[in-house]
Amino acid sequence: MKQPAAVLGVGQTRHRSKRTDVSIAGLCREAADRAVASAGLALADIDAVVVGKAPDLFEGVMMPELYLADALGAVGKPLLRVHTAGSVGGATGIVATSLVQAGLHRRVLALAFEKQSESNAMWALSIAPPFSIPVVAGAGGYFAPHIRAYIRRSGAPSHIGALVAVKDRRNGALNPYAHLQQGDITLEKVLASPMLWDPVRYDETCPSSDGACAVVIGDSDAASVAPGPVAWIRATAMRSEPTMFAGKDHVNPAAGRECVAALWRQAGITDPLNEIDVAEIYVPFSWYEPMWLENLGFAAAGDGWRLTEAGETALGGRLPVNPSGGVLSSNPIGASGLLRFAESALQVMGKAGAHQVPGARVALGHAYGGGSQFFSMWVVSSQPM
Amino acid sequence: MSADVAVVGFAQSPCRVREDATTSGVEMLVPIFAEVFRACGLTRRDIGFWCSGSSDYLAGRAFSFVSAVDAIGAVPPAMESHVEMDAAWALYEAWAKVLTGEAEIALAYGFGKSSGAELRRVLALQLDPYLVAPLWPDSVSVAALQARLGLEAGRWTEKDMAEVAARSRAEARSNPDAQVSGSVTAAELLARPYVAEPLRAHDCAPVGDGAAVVIIASAARARELCERPAWISGFAHQVDSGSLGARDLLAVPSAAGAASAARAGSVELAELHAPFSHQELLLREALGLGEDVAVNPSGGALCGNPMFAAGLARIGLAARAVMSGRASRALGHATSGPALQQNLVCVLSGEAS
């Protein structure tokens, strides 16, 4: 029998390109301390810890959660380590939710991080294993052809990606935790920035960040004694498919469509564009906003860019997307998914500060990873089901 | 609540050094998926939730589990997750998923090609990356420090350790999946040279490649899939400090804590994940296993330790003993990290609660 679960507290670091003032443990502890404090708790009140991060090869630490057990207050408790590629932050939140929903724990700490200044993601992603297609171009080189396919299919005007970048970077300037603070960015500047992987320009690409994010998830008893508003987890969903197979749609992946269908079903949502007040969507390259708007069913296939172009995804629009600034403003890879989930919770708790969507009651958190093949999503609400 | 889920199927690949196998696990997984599906009368479409355990560091590449998804055949898409841990913890995540009611049948699998590099050196990277790992204290040396402490404290002798190894090898003679087996006396083993004093080769698990798979099901489905399901009556895990100097290496509080949380009580059979001979002695004590408990009738990890699958295999073997009627209550144990840092206990029973 599934028990109700809610986000009780959220914490994150100030994301930067180099956090040389802290170790990996110090970085994680900063987010953990803020999350438990915002829930009115101490680390000792936590029953279990779930850690997520992207590949261990990034920082060169094998299963770093073993070394982090002390810093996270996990000694003598259950400690799980999740790794589902780029979607891992979302998966970490969902696994922690499952532990509460299963009735195993009352309060679980979900924490995800990446310390890119102590890592070399391009190297780690460019190893050529036997019998696999070497990408040797990092993530941008991998995704650019799929974006070009999207533009060809949808007939989207060429400036849509730049519009997304301007919006997300300006949103990021409203968020003191965001890595990039570019409140004065303009469409002209984005369009004038160097082309990295056609059609993705420098200003349309996520940064490399050091950062961590933590979320405390609790059962209804824990929620009833929380000091402030909580975010009720109305639905969670995960879906995976192989990187390559005959018939794989890299632009509008079946795994994403089936994942969101399950999510809406569970949350009782039939008209997502009208029922979702705000969405935090994993957009590491600008064009993924319109692509995911379609994959998630906010727009018909080929029409996602119209919402972006009309300004409907900006703050004040019909569906504000990434009010936190999104992955385009901060990208501590392993934490990026949990940051989406955390921001969706902050929005329905009414605690998003200058990037708050007024009156937000129902929010979507979304993450994806691998070759557009791993999806994790949740819907949170200011009210229980 | 916890007895509402049962293990209904288990399969493992033989533990071998497989020079033909890639690090993705696919070659080892496909045959055992077929085997366990055949035994349960299931197809991959019947699996509501998949969860795997593996390590990028073992595979020498980022995202090694991604290729393993090919072994699932996840078209149409599957509800799937992955832990960077031994797959025993993947089974724990799957168990939680079944308890929530989101899946009725779940499958956990683990794979590891331990022979791809120098394993003991790779595992040094599990230690504190700033202060300890740069010194490259390899996993065998760390275990040797633990064994030395026990010898000096009078907790065991080298002969006690050799007897664990001799008994394990004798038991493994009836296990075709074991990598090492045979009849040898403790005295013969003690005549052999040290590899990291006080450890000899027989005190250390062999380096081998392998995979394992376990299927669990809710009460509503378990009986139709298996004549005698192995009901999960308790399932818990804990971690100890990551700082070797902050731990009493002769106590395993996380194993004792997990056994207590899993309400292990008395069992007839235990499959312990002890990659070093003295660790079986430590675990017997931490888990409160008496002389009457059959420990590692498979030969245990000392006779085959495919990394990231061996812990799951211990649970699978304990479940198999219950499913076959050889035991009414059995315990499967898994460990992870240096010198038994992290421990998991799964208790299986022939009777639903």
Interface residues (C-beta under 8 A of the other chain):
Chain A: M1 K2 S23 I24 A54 P55 D56 L57 F58 E59 G60 V61 M62 M63 P64 L66 Y67 L68 A69 D70 A74 V75 G76 K77 P78 L79 L80 R81 V82 H83 T84 A85 A91 I94 V95 S98 L99 Q101 A102 G103 L104 A124 L125 I127 P129 P130 F131 S132 A237 M238 R239 S240 E241 P242 T243 F245 G247 A254 A255 E258 C259 G370 G371 Q373 F374
Chain B: M1 T22 T23 S24 W50 S55 D56 Y57 A59 G60 R61 A62 F63 S64 F65 V66 S67 V69 D70 A74 V75 P76 P77 A78 M79 E80 S81 H82 V83 E84 M85 W89 Y92 E93 W95 A96 K97 L99 T100 G101 E102 V122 L123 L125 Q126 L127 D128 P129 Y130 A133 A236 H237 Q238 V239 D240 S241 G242 S243 A246 P253 S254 G257 S336 G337 P338 Q341 Q342
